């Protein structure tokens, strides 16, 4: 059997999933339904927002299902009438077994890490924050445990020093679409050997939990390399951040920081101390050197190059960044 013979239900929501859906649609695969999240109000005007997956599916004429609840009997009945052979899940919410177990050949997920490492909601961010030099994408069959099903295939890519979470996201989005097509074909032909991962204890692996605001705060008392990796791993979203105070300790707002460079050096001033030439250079002291700020965003203002910020921020060296 060929992959194009299979009736596929595709489940996904954000841009990361669109590239794989596009590869399937343009490759002539039989997508009998696209399942995505319901439209929801967003922004200041609370206008109804459609998912990236829904917008693409409608552009190419694919049928879209948007259940409020995945256990809803009307939704399940719709799926059953489609008699799906295979389910594909990319960046979607958790599925109940009644959904992932319905397709004849099962349901597989595309995950943005080299499983079993970095199971969880933020694999791209966490890998870069931890200073990894390699990552990738993995396809695996869903089971009752989160990100622990049998591995079908993997593709590796390097994480280069100039990469951040945004560039790796885009690279894995492309590599993931290729792996999805390969995985569909291997499943259709029965040409794959499951790689078990459930037996691996979680405490021996690096996790990828959801990113919270406190995870994004820069601790200037830590080594510079760690700060660089934190900034890279959180750029462009949600962004590493720091508080700023003046010489008397009075708050001067919060700054998001998107791009930095590190110069090792002996430091004799308190962590977070700022120094500047008033034109193009703004550096903050850390545990083992100086962090040169390249792009940042004061609260309530736009993102800008440090040279733009310094045009309006006089005597920046009279201020300092604070740590936890």
N, C-alpha and C positions, 0 to 999 in steps of 0.2 A: 504494500500500500504506500502511496505517496502522501506527503504532507498536505498537498492541495486537495486531497480527497476527504480530509477530515472536516467535520463541522465544529468550528471553534467559537467558544464564548470568551470574549476578552474583557477583563476587569481592570480598570485603572482610573486615575484622576489627573495628575499633573503633567507638565511638559515632558518630564523624564519618560513617561509611558507613551507619549505620542509617537516618538520616533519608531518604536517597535510596532505600534499599530499601523503606522504608515508603511513600514517594510512589509508587513503581512498583506495589507490591502493592495499595495502596488505589485506585490509578488503573486497576486492571484489566488490567495488563500481564502477559504470559505469562512468568513466571519458571520455567524448567524445572529449574533447580538453583541453589543458593547454595553457593559454595565459600568456606571459611574455614579458619583455622588449627586444628590439632588441639588438644584440651583439654590443659592443662598444669598441674602443681602450682604453687601460689602461696601466699604468706603464711606465717605462722609454723607453721600446722598442715599446710602443704603439701597443702591440699585441692585437688582438680581444679577448674580455672577454665575456664569456657566463654567464648568471645568474645561481645562484645555483639551482633554480627551473628548468631551461632548462636542466641542466646537469643531474639532477635526472630523469626528464621525459624521456629523451632520453635513459638513462640506462635501464629503465623498458618498453620502447617501447610505450610510450604515445604520441599521436599527439600533436605537438607544433605549436602555432601561435605566430608571433612576429610583430604585426602591428606597423608601425611608428606613425600612427595617429588612435585613437580609433573611429573616425567618418568616416574613410575611407570606402567607399561603398563596395569595394571588401572584406574587412574584415567582415563587417556587413553581407554581403551575405553569407560568409562562416558560420558565427554563425547561421544564419537563417536556413540553410540547415541541421544543426545538431538538430534543434528542441529541445533545452535544456529545461529540467524541472526546473533546479535549478542552480544558480550561486553562487560560493564561492570566496570571495576576501580576501586575506591576504597579507598585506604589499605590496600594488600595488599602482599605481597612481590613481588619481581621475577618476571616470568613468562617462561618459555622460549618461543621462537617456535612450538613445536609446540602450545602452548596458545593464545596470543593470535592465532595465524594460523588457528585452526580454524574459528571462526564465519564464515559465508558473507559477511557484511558487515563483518567485522573486529571489533576490540575497542577500545573507547575508555576513557580514564582521566579521572577528575575530579581536578584538581590545585588546591591551595589557594594559587594565586598568579596573577598576570597574566603568564603565559608570553609571551616566553622568559625574563623575569626570575624569579629565585628558583627555579631548578631545584634539586631535591634534597629531603632528608628533613625539613627544618624551615623551610618557607617562611613560616609565620605568625610564628614566633618571630623569624626573621632580618629580616623586613620591619619589625617594630616596633622591634627593636634598632637598626636603621639609621635610625630616625626617619622612615620613610615616612608620608605622609599619605593614601595610597590603596593598596588592594589589591583582591583579587577571586578569582574561581575561573575555571578554564579547562578545557574538555574538548578532548581531542586523541586522535587515533588512535595506538595503540601501534605502535612499530617497534623495530628492534634497538638504538636509542640511547635512553638514559634521558631522559625528559621532552622529547624532541625531535621527536615525531611531528607530523603536520599538525594545526594548530589548527582546531577545529570551531566553538566558541563561547566567549564570555567574558561575565562579569558583574562590574562594578566596584562597590566600596563605599568610603566614606571611613574612614580610621582617625582617630578623634577623640582628643583629649588624655586623655579619661577611659577610653579603651579599653586593655585589656591582651590578652595572648595568649588568655586564657580567653574574653573577650567576643567577640573577633574570630573565634575558633574557632566559637562558637555562631552568629554571624551568617553566616559562610561555610557552615556546615553547612546552614542553611535555604536560602540562595541557591544552594548547590550542588545541592540536591534539585530545585529549579526548573529549573536549567540542564540537569540530567540528563534530565528529561522532555522539555524542548525539543530536546535533542540526539538523543534516540531518534526523535522525530517527524521531525526534519530528515533523519536518515539513512534512515528508512523511505521518505520521499518523494523522496529524492535531491536535497533542497533545501538544499544547502550547497556552498560553495566553499572548498577547502582553503587555509589560510594556512601557507606553508612557514616553518620556523624552523631547519632543519638548517644552512643556509648562514651563520647568524649565529655569529661566533667566540665561544667561551665566555669568553675573556679580556675581552670588552667588556661582559659581563653581570654582574649581582650574583648570587652563588651562595647556596644555602641548605643548607650541609652539616649533618650531624647535630650535635646539641648535646652537648658533653662537659663534665665537671665544671669544668675550667679556664676554659671559656667563660663560666661563670656567676659567677666571682669578681669582685667589685667592686674597681676600681682607683680609690682616692679621690684620686689625683693628676690624674685626668681632669676635664674640664668637667662641670658639674652636669647639663646637658641630656643628655649622653651617659649618665650614670649613671641618670637617670630613664628613658630609653629602654631601657636594659639591664634594669632592674627590671620595667618594663611588659612587655617582650618575653619574660620568663621567669616571669611570674605567671599562674596560680597554680602552674604546674609547668614546669620542675623547681625554679625559685626561684633568684634571685640570692643570693649569700652573701658573708660576710666573716668573717675571724678577729678576735678581740678580745683585747687584752692590758691588763694593769694598768700602773701608773706605772713599775714596775721591769722591764717587758717580759715578765712571766710570763703565759702563756696563760690566757685566761678563756673558752675555748670558741668555738664557731662559731655564727653567727647567720644564718638565712635572712631575707631582706627582701622583702616583697611589695608594699608601697605607700609611695611617698615624694612629697615636694614639694620644689621647688628655689627658693631665693631668691638671686638674684645679689648679690654683695657683694665688697668687697675683703677678703681673708683674710690675716691676719698670723700664723696659727698653723699647725703642720704638718697636712698632709692626714690625715683620719681622727680628728682631735681631736674629742671629744664635749663638748657643753654641754647643760645641762638645767635646767628649773625644778623638777625633782623630782616633778612631778605629771602634766602632759600633754604636755610638750615635750621632745623629745630630738633633737638635731641633730648631724650630722657634717660637718666641714669638707671641702670638695673644692677643686679648682683655682681656681674662680671664685665661690665662695659657700658656702652652707650647705644641706645636704640634711636636711629634716625627715622623720623616720621615722614612719610611720603604723601599719603592721602588720609584725610580725616574729615570728620563732620561734627561741628558743634551742635549741641541740642537746639532744635528749632530752625536750623539752617541747612543749606545744601552741602553735599559732599564736595570737597575741594582739594587741590594741591596745596602743599604746605606753603608755597610761595604766595598763593592767593590769601591764605589765612593770615600770614604775617603782614600783609599790606594793611590790615585793619586791626591787628593785635600788637600794639606797641608794648615794649618792655615785657615780652613773654617770659624772659628769664627771671622775672620777679614772682612768677607763679611756679607751682609744682603739681605733679600728678600724685594722687594718693592710692595706696594699696589697700588690701582687705583689712 
